């Protein structure tokens, strides 16, 4: 299931806090919080560290590409070791991560929370939600413990600063093309709360944002291009 949360500015952290509360304070489970920049990942981690100090350590982890190589490898191994197919799966864990999660990391989360990103990348991130469900349903869950009761279906929550007439954060423009974020936001608004069939429904969704379109760029007059209008905010 895909959900879209209005989450621009300071409200973003409050939304994340609310979403991970069942993991931190309730029955437990595994949540993945995917941030678009290292700065936002650090900010998110510090906010959760302050809110849930008892989780600091193996239950609340930060992984991003700016860590020294040995530290990043150690943290990545800790995360994949507990949230991979073989387990042992932790009772509760919140992982705050950047785009490194889009690499071939073997992760299975009960819930994925992600900043808005181009649709193809959002779907890659969503692929970490219930990644091994079919295997576990046939062979048993690690440690014999199933998913928490609050995780009754795979769920991706997209933190969308454009919801409610917001704007793309300036720092995101250094990472992703603004027009792709705008078009992805429009698609997510249409899908809000609906189920996305994977892999069956993926191609059609991706093509809506990433395919070539006649109006995407007008070489003779760039100002007439959809991409240019989005970039200029028109």
C-alpha positions in Angstrom: 0.0 0.0 0.0 1.2 3.5 -0.8 0.4 6.5 1.4 1.3 10.1 0.9 2.0 12.4 3.9 2.1 16.1 3.8 5.6 16.6 5.3 7.4 19.8 4.5 9.7 21.8 6.8 9.5 21.1 10.5 6.4 19.0 10.1 8.4 16.3 8.4 10.1 15.1 11.6 6.8 15.1 13.5 5.3 12.8 10.9 8.2 10.4 11.1 7.9 10.3 14.9 4.3 9.4 14.7 4.8 6.7 12.1 7.6 4.9 14.0 5.9 5.1 17.4 4.5 1.6 17.1 8.0 0.3 16.6 9.7 2.4 19.3 7.1 2.3 22.0 4.7 -0.5 21.1 4.9 -4.0 19.8 8.1 -3.4 17.9 9.0 -4.4 14.3 11.4 -3.0 11.7 11.1 0.4 10.1 13.2 2.0 7.3 13.3 5.8 7.0 14.9 6.8 3.7 16.2 10.4 3.4 17.3 12.2 0.3 20.3 13.9 1.8 22.9 13.1 4.5 22.0 16.2 6.3 18.3 15.2 6.6 19.3 11.7 7.6 21.5 13.1 10.4 18.7 15.5 11.5 16.1 12.7 11.5 18.4 10.4 13.5 19.1 13.0 16.1 15.4 13.8 16.5 14.6 10.1 17.0 17.5 9.7 19.3 16.2 12.6 21.4 12.6 11.2 21.3 13.5 7.6 22.0 16.8 7.5 23.9 16.4 3.9 25.0 16.7 2.8 21.4 20.1 4.2 20.7 22.5 1.4 19.7 21.3 -1.6 17.7 17.7 -0.6 17.8 18.2 2.9 16.2 20.8 3.1 13.5 22.0 5.7 11.0 23.7 4.6 7.7 24.9 7.0 5.0 27.7 7.2 2.5 29.8 9.8 4.3 30.8 7.5 7.1 34.4 6.2 6.9 34.4 2.9 4.8 35.0 0.6 7.8 32.2 2.2 9.8 29.8 2.1 7.0 30.6 -1.5 6.3 30.1 -2.4 9.9 26.8 -0.6 10.2 25.5 -2.1 6.9 26.5 -5.6 8.0 24.6 -5.0 11.3 21.5 -3.9 9.5 21.4 -6.6 6.8 22.3 -9.2 9.4 19.2 -8.5 11.4 16.8 -7.5 8.6 17.9 -10.0 5.9 16.2 -13.2 5.0 18.1 -15.3 7.5 17.8 -13.1 10.6 18.0 -13.2 13.6 15.4 -10.5 13.3 15.5 -7.9 16.1 12.4 -7.3 18.2 12.5 -3.6 17.2 14.7 -1.6 14.9 14.5 1.8 13.2 17.1 2.4 10.4 17.6 5.9 9.1 19.4 5.7 5.7 20.1 7.6 2.6 20.2 6.5 -1.1 22.6 3.7 -0.2 19.5 1.6 0.4 18.8 1.7 -3.3 21.9 -0.5 -3.8 21.5 -4.3 -3.5 21.0 -4.5 0.2 19.2 -7.5 1.6 16.6 -5.7 3.8 13.1 -6.6 4.8 11.2 -3.8 6.7 7.7 -4.0 8.1 7.3 -0.3 7.1 9.2 2.0 4.7 9.0 5.7 5.1 10.6 7.7 2.3 11.2 11.3 1.3 9.7 12.0 -2.1 12.0 10.9 -4.9 11.6 10.1 -8.6 9.1 7.4 -9.0 11.5 4.7 -10.2 13.6 5.2 -7.1 10.6 5.3 -4.8 9.6 1.8 -6.1 13.2 0.6 -5.4 12.9 1.8 -1.9 9.4 0.2 -1.6 11.0 -3.1 -2.6 12.6 -3.3 0.9 9.1 -3.5 2.4 8.1 -7.2 3.1 10.9 -8.2 0.7 11.0 -11.8 2.0 7.4 -12.3 3.0 6.8 -15.1 0.4 9.9 -17.0 1.5 9.0 -16.7 5.2 5.4 -17.7 4.6 6.7 -21.0 3.2 9.7 -21.6 5.4 8.9 -19.8 8.6 9.9 -16.4 10.0 13.3 -15.9 11.6 13.1 -17.0 15.3 9.5 -18.1 14.7 8.3 -14.6 15.3 6.0 -13.1 12.7 5.4 -9.5 11.9 3.8 -7.2 14.5 0.1 -6.9 14.4 0.2 -3.3 13.3 2.0 -4.4 10.1 -1.0 -6.1 8.4 0.2 -5.2 4.9 3.3 -3.9 3.2 3.2 -0.1 3.5 5.2 2.7 1.9 4.7 6.2 3.3 6.0 9.0 1.0 6.9 12.3 2.8 5.8 14.8 0.2 6.7 18.5 0.7 4.7 19.4 -2.4 1.4 18.2 -0.8 -0.7 21.3 0.1 1.0 23.6 -2.5 4.5 23.2 -1.0 7.8 23.4 -2.8 10.7 21.1 -3.5 13.4 21.8 -0.8 16.4 23.6 -2.2 18.8 20.9 -1.2 16.9 18.2 -3.1 17.5 20.1 -6.4 21.1 19.1 -6.0 20.1 15.4 -5.9 17.1 15.0 -8.3 15.6 16.9 -11.2 12.8 19.0 -9.9 10.4 18.2 -12.7 10.6 14.5 -11.8 9.8 15.2 -8.2 6.8 17.3 -9.3 5.4 14.6 -11.6 6.0 11.9 -9.1 4.1 13.9 -6.5 1.2 14.2 -8.9 1.2 10.4 -9.5 1.4 9.7 -5.7 -1.5 12.0 -5.1 -3.6 9.9 -7.4 -2.5 6.7 -5.8 -2.8 7.8 -2.1 -3.9 4.9 -0.1 -4.1 2.5 -3.0 -2.3 -0.8 -3.5 0.5 -1.0 -6.0 1.0 -4.4 -7.7 4.7 -5.3 -7.8 5.9 -6.1 -10.3 2.7 -6.0 -12.4 1.9 -2.3 -12.0 5.4 -1.0 -11.9 6.1 -0.4 -15.6 3.0 1.6 -16.2 3.7 3.9 -13.2 7.3 4.4 -14.1 6.4 5.3 -17.7 4.1 8.0 -16.5 7.0 9.9 -15.0 10.1 8.7 -16.7 9.1 8.1 -20.3 10.0 10.5 -23.1 7.2 12.8 -23.9 6.8 15.3 -26.8 6.3 18.2 -24.4 9.1 17.3 -21.9 11.7 19.4 -23.7 11.2 21.8 -26.6 14.6 22.2 -28.2 13.7 25.3 -30.3 12.1 27.1 -27.4 13.1 25.6 -24.0 10.6 27.9 -22.2 7.8 25.8 -23.7 9.1 22.6 -22.2 7.3 20.8 -19.4 10.6 20.2 -17.6 11.6 23.9 -17.9 8.2 25.1 -16.6 8.5 22.7 -13.6 12.0 23.9 -12.9 10.9 27.6 -13.0 7.8 26.8 -10.9 5.4 27.6 -13.7 
